[in-house]
């Protein structure tokens, strides 16, 4: 039975709790016993226009429940789309869709008309959400189940901005508006799309239909929303924000959801220039300006708002790279005569800037010691070993109020997810692909990128963790060539200082034999079967009767960590501590 069918057949709190992965008691506690004051934290953030946007962030207990509800509804929507009930005009909160796919619908148009819906999330009231899940033909849920969903999703009044389930619910309810506006667009032969509360109509025709937007008075350049469009929006229980209604023609800059669409989808040139200026200041001074404040004295120069917080700038650079990468991929896909495979193609400027930024934040200015292992499984082993060996507390981490806080950062390799493009993944941009060979780019970048950076705090060490096996041959020449440091399977130093804050640590040597991190586990755990399969750290794809490192880490080590003796990791952790000590004492 499908998830949607189970939801439609549910009639009790126990049944909906089961679908959400909760006990009836646990669900009842969050819904009915937890006071509203303990469900949300309210704060404001500044919008681009300088006004405040109120955010109601759910507290952890409620947020977890809302995530479960969001996942349930995303699964239901996926099933509906498989059955042919697919919304092709909504680009918000959907896998494979973004502001880029939304903007692409309106490229090279004669007219582009944009409008915003007023107070988008507050529009979806408790009663509106409840009524939708009861009356919608695809859901048609029992009254009690629809009520529970609304109670989970709403803050007592409406969908709050900050809840994990507000996006998917608003998109589901918003389909009613989409259906009406699609019919309107077809009637007047224009293109329609929506990204959350941003609505766009466009056309290549010589005249724009006055039913959607009209110039009043004619030739004034002042455009008003057409009466027929306004009527359909208001009949769907939405309101238009009159301050964000705008028409742009092909002779001016045309933008959709902040992206320029005249020729191809791109960010505004001044936006990119400003981002480059902020990065340049960061690399030179360790800070950058986000905005300019009014002069401190009358008639004086505006004062820059300096910050050392790189997260906002990361968002800006990541956004630029994402948009420009999409444009490059589209152009290559449409190119009739692609470049020869052996021709060296210079990376786009946005990618080069993003890589330099990530190199700076990751390696030049880490907030604590950074350990870069050969793969994602190594990270699982190290995290559990550090947690369960108190002799390394607090140097490598410690328990605070019963929760373990790591004192080192472990470089994360993201999980491979189907239909998820790795355009903005840190490891992809930095070309850290795993294995000793995959860490070679870090060594090279200390030679290629670091000389271009003036501000070099390097307060904490960066430690490359390598298995002492044949994989060293993929990186030892680069280390020797760039830093003059000799590393091989036969060298036995606890740690190797390459340059600046960069170190190498190997798994402890064992005579002539290769060593790798899995050998640090007790033999009994290396011999643990998974069903009828035996562990082979060198398992090849498709090998029968064997399981590999990923399953060992996730199905053996992680769930059984409290029972595993991690003492075999002590020699390796001693080497990591040695590298840290060397850095802080030099």
C-alpha angles and dihedrals in degrees: 000000000000123000091245092051091050089051092049091051095048115107105162140058089245091057096047089045090055091051090051093050093250137117115244089245093051093048092046091052094054093044104040111014103040107086116238089240088063095047101064140030113207124210140146133239128191119255122214090263092056097253123122125259114204115224123195105196115193117233116246098269094051094038091057091052092047090051090054090050092048091051090049092052093044088054090050092050091050090054092049091051091052087056090054101264094123125154105216098175100056113083102172125101094002129122110248091020130095144146085287096058088045093052093045090068090068105044120138095008127156092220130024117186119191131186136168130220115238119247093348105190096035086057089070099075127188092258093046093052092045092048093049095056090047099045104031109107094224095050107025090168128187113269093246093049092048089050093051091050091052091047091053095045102040130066091226092282111038146332107306122222102242100044118119092225099046094084097054094042093048089049093050093049090042090063088081090063092043092056091054095046093046089057089049092049092050091048092058098031098243133131119253132192138159134206107188103295096350113099124188135187122183141170142179091212120115094246131039115227111256091214087071100033134348136193110238118219097016113255093014096108089232111125127194130193112263118250095237092052092045091050093053093048094048093045087056088056097253131121130216121235100230093200093062101050111115141160123204128187129209093259090062133050110288118201136181121191088346096309127113112241105175096110106351133351109276143141118262112273094233090052090057092044091052091049091051090050091052091050092047090054091046093052091048102040108014091244138067139196120253100185141349120254126207116280116278090227130032111273092012130127120277112264120234118237100232121203139171093199105113097186096087091048090048088057092050095048092043091052093050092048092048094052096044092045090054090052092049092049092050092049092049090049091053095043112114095198108035121196116272112272092238094053114106108237117203111234115247117266092247092056092047090051093046092050092050090049093050091047089053097048095040104041110011099044108021114163091223139359111309124213117196111193128186096257149359093266092060088059091057091051095047095046093052094043093051091046094052102041106076093187087076094053127139095005093068098018145315144209115259117185089344094307122106116238115194117222091200131057118232113209108243125224108202122235116256108247125188116249090011114123115218092215096128101028111133095224091050094051092046090042092234099150103162134264123065090289090054092057092054091089090064090057091048094047092056084063099036105037107022095069088060092058119080101182107068113167094163089174093160134043126253110216123196109206113207135180112239095238141096090298088080088075089072094061110019094083092052090050093049094042096050103031106018092236118140115219125168141143088272099051113098110191115138089233139355123224108210102176141311106350096337120116139168125216122186130201107264113279124247110198111273094339126103116247130205134178097258089065089070090073121089111267093242091065093046087056095051110125125221102214103306094338128103126212117258115174089198094048114156122219112277096013109153123230093018139094126201142219097286093057091041091055098043102034103030110024104034099047094040100039094117090059098045121096105228096184090113088070093062096091090052094046089048088059092050090050089049091056091048092049092050092052096048093046099046 
